[in-house]
Amino acid sequence: MKRSFLILFLVCLLYSLTENRAEGQLWKIRRYEAVAGLGPTMFFGDIGGFSKNENILGLKDMSFLQTRFGLNLGMKYRITNDINIRLSLTFGTLHATDVRGSNERRELEAAMRIFEPALIGEYYFIKNEEENSYLFEKGRSRGLRSFFASMDFYGFTGLGGIRYSVTGTDRQLSRDFDTKGFAAVIPVGVGTNFVYSPRFNYGVEFGGRYVFSDNLDGYTSQYSKSNDVYYFLNFTVTYKMLTGQKGFPSFRK
C-alpha cells in the first residue's frame, strides 16, 4: 500500500514539474509579434500654448485644436519572457497654432507631416498569468478568467529619428522658415495589453518623444528654453506569430 502511494506521489510530482517547465517556456513558441496602432497626436513647440505663469502643469496647452492622428506599425521580438525589442514605424501629422494661447496676436500656425522610425526596448513589469498556460495556448479555458490576470503592463524607451515637413502661414514664410528636416528623438512611455487569445492582444500605449531640435514647427523663438516634444496615444492590435523550427516567424496555424 505504501509503495502504491509512493509511486502515485512520484508520478504526480513528475507531471507537475514537466507541466511547469512546459508552461515556463511557452512564450518561446510565439517570439514574433506584429503590431498596428492608431490614435491621436499632440505637439508642444514654440507656436501656440500658454506662458508658464498662466499654465499650471501645462494642462491648458492640451486642446482639440492641436490634436491630429498617427498610424504606427511595428514588429516585436521577445528576447525573454519580460523583455521585447521592437522596430517601430510611425506615420502621422502634428499641428500647432497660436489660436487659444498667450500669443494669439502673433497668428502663427504650422501643420507637420512626420515619419518616425525607432528601435524600442520594452520591459514588462507585470506579466499576465494566462499566456504561459498550456491550456490557454490550446484554446481551452482554465475556468473563470480574471480580467487583471490577462493584463500586461510595460514601460519602454529607445532611440529614433523624425523626418518632417512643415507648412505654415504667409506670415511665417516671410521669416527664416525651415520647411523640412530630420532630428533624433528619444521615445519614453508606458503601455498595457489585454491577452485576448494565443494569437491576439489588444492594448493602449501612451508615449512621448523628446526631440533633439527646436524647429519641428519651423519656428524658434528667442524666448524658447527647451526643445520640441510630441506625444502619441495608440490603441493597438497585436498578432503573435509562431516561431518556426529555424527561429524565424511562421504563419502556419
Secondary structure as UniProt FT lines:
FT   HELIX           2..25
FT   HELIX           26..30
FT   STRAND          32..44
FT   HELIX           52..54
FT   HELIX           56..61
FT   HELIX           64..66
FT   STRAND          68..78
FT   STRAND          83..97
FT   TURN            102..103
FT   HELIX           104..106
FT   STRAND          109..126
FT   TURN            131..132
FT   HELIX           134..137
FT   TURN            138..139
FT   HELIX           148..150
FT   STRAND          151..168
FT   HELIX           170..173
FT   STRAND          180..195
FT   STRAND          200..211
FT   TURN            216..217
FT   TURN            222..223
FT   STRAND          229..243
FT   TURN            245..246
FT   STRAND          249..250
//
